[in-house]
Amino acid sequence: MNYNVKKMICAALGLLMWTLPVIADNPPDEGMWLPLLIDRLNYVDMQKMGLHLTAEELYNINHSSLKDAIVGLSANGGGQGFFCTGEVVSGQGLIFTNHHCGFNAVQSHSTTEHDYLTNGFWAMNKSEELPNEKMCASFLVRVENVTDSIIPFLPDTLKEADRQAKIRSISNKIKKKAEEDGKYDAAVQSFFSGNEYYLFVYKTYRDVRLVGAPPSSIGKFGGDTDNWMWPRHTGDFTIFRIYSDSTGNPAKYSKNNVPFKASYHLPISLKGIKKNDFAMIWGYPARTSRYLTSYGIEYNLAVQYPTLITLYGKNLEVMKARMDVDKAVKIEYAGNYAQTANTWKNYIGQSKMLKRNHVEDKKKDIETAFIAWYRKDPARQKKYGHVLDDLKQAYAALIKVAVPMYYSSMGASALDILQIAGKASAIEEAYANTGFGTACDLQ
């Protein structure tokens, strides 16, 4: 495959969207694009920006393509969602991801005697690579639009709870069929606020080993102050290797497994880049809230974000006070602290940019145009005329209970003792459901 890597920097580690073409002199195109739609919606514009690849070289379900070099990292496989993206960069299954994406894996192998978080870790040969029981790497096999298999079965008369139950029921059937008795992982995801549904099918490898990570002084250089800021001068990477059985298929960890040979891996160019070179980011993002109304933006800025920033900030203070005086505690809580700090800083940045970019006012302009649109037609007026008022009232009701709800939720998730109690409660419930009584009967 003729990939012009000089024109395309694919091994980007800050993966926010499926694709994001950028020209140096112009702002980025913010399109969040699905791979199967690139040829129809975006390819011509991407060529004008400097893309030298064909649409088939980007995404092809029958032949190797760029999608075969990009992996979603998860704890339970592709059907459960991904916490990060990785890129295959060698024929020996070597993958790169962000430093924070490998942070928990590095932490799990760290002790006070071998503090890999502080000092870094480097396997000098494959026998020194460390297995990670709770890490999977999933390759995208295909994407299918299954909207027509779901939407026609959701009449407007359904109550919301019934609607969601129907969506789950249909999605589970689609998912089960696509998984082919465990050969693949699958997930049905909603897009455009439930107006479209897509099936994602993955092949998941469950033997992923730690190869290398820089010390935190490099991997987290700048700390929380620099996080979510650009430009950022940090060695933001961790290296893993995917293993398979001798036939190239997924297998649980075994010393007999061999480095996985992906059907395609990203070539690395040492020629550097120049002004106006094409850049594209391809990965597994989380979710967006691009369709929030002005009431949603107002709620976020006035209630949700300030409350969460305060709660996460206090949580960080409590953890840091203990971590600073006990190295074992510092290692044990390093992952929780990093994840909390990442979210905390993200909310701070979102608040700042929503205000700077006057997003609430822009949403109001869209809503004004929406009102003018439905007022032109009596049928549209009847169907949509109440929508904005309903949303306004719903947010007004939510504001009354939101703060105590966030405090309760944060307490349950942040306090270890409550998590342990929650697990005990689940065990008691499971025992009770066996028909042998309650857990108390064991005494």
NORLINZI-V306658 format. One line per field, one symbol per residue. phi: phi as a letter, one per 30 degrees, with the letter a starting at -180 (. if undefined). psi: psi as a letter, one per 20 degrees, with the letter a starting at -180 (. if undefined). burial: # if it has 9 or more other C-alpha atoms within 8 Angstrom, else .. A space follows every 10 residues. Layout:
phi->???
psi->???
burial->???
This chain:
phi->.ccdddcbcc ddcdccbebb dbcedbdddd eccdedcedd cbdddddddk dccdddddbb dcbdaeedcc bccbcbjddc jccacbbdba dcidbcbddd dcedddddcc bddbddddci bbddaddcdc dbecbbbccd cabbdcedcb edcbddddde dddddddddd dddddddddh hjdbcbaccc bhhidbbbcc cbcccccbcd caaddddcdc ejhddddicb dbcbddabcb bccbddcice adeadddbed cddabddccc dibbeiddbb cbacddccbd cdddddddde dcbddedddd dddddddddd edddcbddde ddcedddddd dddedddddd edddddchdd dddddddddd ddddddbedd eddcdcdddd dddddddded cddddddddd ddcccedddd dddddddddd ddddjcjcdd ddd
psi->pnpnhhionh lqhmohrgqn qpphiqqqpj pnqqgiighh higghhghij pjqrhhhgop iirqahhiip qpprhjrhij rqirqrppjr jkjpqqrqgh hjghggghiq rhhnnhggir popirhiiqp qohkpqpppp grppokgiig gijmqiipqg ghghgggggg ghggggghil lihrqqqpqq qlljiqpqpp pqpppjnpqp gqprqhhghk pibhgipkqq qpnqmmqqpr ppqraijjqq qrpqiiqqpp oqiqqpqppj iarrpjqpqp ppanrcrrli jqrhhggggg hhfgghghgg ghghgggggh hhhiiohghg ghjggggggg hggghghggg gghhghjlhg hhhhgghghg ghghiiphgh ghhihighhg gghghhhhhh igghgggggg ghhhphhhgg hghhghgggg ghiijjbrhh ii.
burial->....###### .##.###### ###....... ..#.#.###. .##..##.## ###.#.#### ...####### ####.####. .######### #.######## #######..# #...###.## #.#.....#. ##..###### #.#.###..# #..#...... ..#..##..# #..###.##. ...#####.# #...###### ########## ######.### ##...##... ...####### #####....# #.#...#.## .#.###.... ......#### #####..... ..######## #.#######. ###.##..## .##...#### #.###.##.# #########. #..##...## ..##..#... #..##....# #...#..... ##..#...#. .##..##..# ###....##. ......###. ##....###. ...
